[in-house]
Amino acid sequence: MAYFALSGITGCISPVTGITNGYDLMYNKDKITIYYKKDVIIDFINTYMVVVIFENYTQNFSFLTPTDRDAFYNSLPI
C-alpha cells in the first residue's frame, strides 16, 4: 500500500499541515477513487483546492497558490 502524509503536502492550509497533535495524518493512495481540481473564493480569498474521493470518504485539500495545488495534484496516482 502507498501512503502519503499530510505533513508532506507543501502549502496546504486545510486540513492544517504538520504534526501538531503528536501524530501525522496518513492517506492511502490505493483507496483513491477519483480526484479533481476546484477553485473557490472563501472569505474574499482565492482558494485552490484538490478534492480527493477515497472509497467512502471525501477530503478537500486547500491551498493559497495554484503552484502548490498543482504540485500536490501531480503527485497523486493516475
C-alpha positions as CSV (number, residue, x, y, z in Angstrom):
1,M,0.0,0.0,0.0
2,A,1.2,3.5,-0.8
3,Y,0.5,6.3,1.7
4,F,1.1,10.0,1.8
5,A,1.4,12.1,4.9
6,L,-0.4,15.4,5.5
7,S,2.8,17.0,6.7
8,G,4.4,16.2,3.4
9,I,2.0,18.4,1.4
10,T,3.6,21.7,0.8
11,G,1.4,24.8,1.1
12,C,-1.7,23.0,2.4
13,I,-3.8,25.3,4.6
14,S,-6.7,22.9,5.2
15,P,-6.5,20.4,6.7
16,V,-3.7,22.0,8.7
17,T,-0.4,20.6,7.7
18,G,2.0,19.4,10.3
19,I,2.4,17.1,13.2
20,T,1.0,19.5,15.8
21,N,-1.0,16.8,17.7
22,G,1.8,14.4,18.1
23,Y,0.8,12.3,15.1
24,D,0.7,12.8,11.4
25,L,-2.4,12.1,9.2
26,M,-1.8,9.4,6.6
27,Y,-3.8,8.9,3.5
28,N,-3.9,5.7,1.5
29,K,-3.3,6.3,-2.2
30,D,-4.6,2.9,-3.1
31,K,-8.1,3.9,-1.8
32,I,-8.4,6.9,-4.1
33,T,-11.4,6.6,-6.4
34,I,-11.1,10.0,-8.2
35,Y,-9.7,13.4,-7.7
36,Y,-10.1,16.8,-9.3
37,K,-9.1,20.5,-9.0
38,K,-11.6,23.1,-7.8
39,D,-11.1,26.9,-7.4
40,V,-13.3,28.8,-4.9
41,I,-13.4,32.1,-3.1
42,I,-13.6,31.8,0.7
43,D,-14.0,35.0,2.7
44,F,-12.8,37.0,-0.3
45,I,-9.6,34.9,-0.7
46,N,-8.9,32.8,-3.8
47,T,-8.5,29.2,-2.6
48,Y,-7.2,26.5,-4.8
49,M,-8.4,23.0,-3.9
50,V,-7.9,19.4,-4.8
51,V,-10.9,17.2,-3.9
52,V,-9.9,13.6,-3.3
53,I,-12.5,10.9,-3.0
54,F,-11.4,7.8,-1.3
55,E,-13.6,4.7,-1.2
56,N,-16.1,6.2,1.2
57,Y,-14.6,9.5,2.3
58,T,-14.1,12.9,0.6
59,Q,-11.2,15.1,1.6
60,N,-10.7,18.7,0.4
61,F,-7.1,19.9,0.4
62,S,-6.9,23.7,0.2
63,F,-4.0,25.9,-1.0
64,L,-3.4,29.6,-1.3
65,T,-1.4,29.3,-4.5
66,P,-2.1,27.3,-7.7
67,T,1.5,26.2,-7.8
68,D,1.3,24.4,-4.5
69,R,-2.1,22.9,-5.5
70,D,-0.8,21.7,-8.9
71,A,2.3,20.1,-7.3
72,F,0.1,18.1,-5.0
73,Y,-2.3,17.2,-7.7
74,N,0.5,16.0,-9.9
75,S,1.9,13.8,-7.1
76,L,-1.3,11.7,-6.9
77,P,-1.6,8.4,-8.8
78,I,-3.1,8.4,-12.3
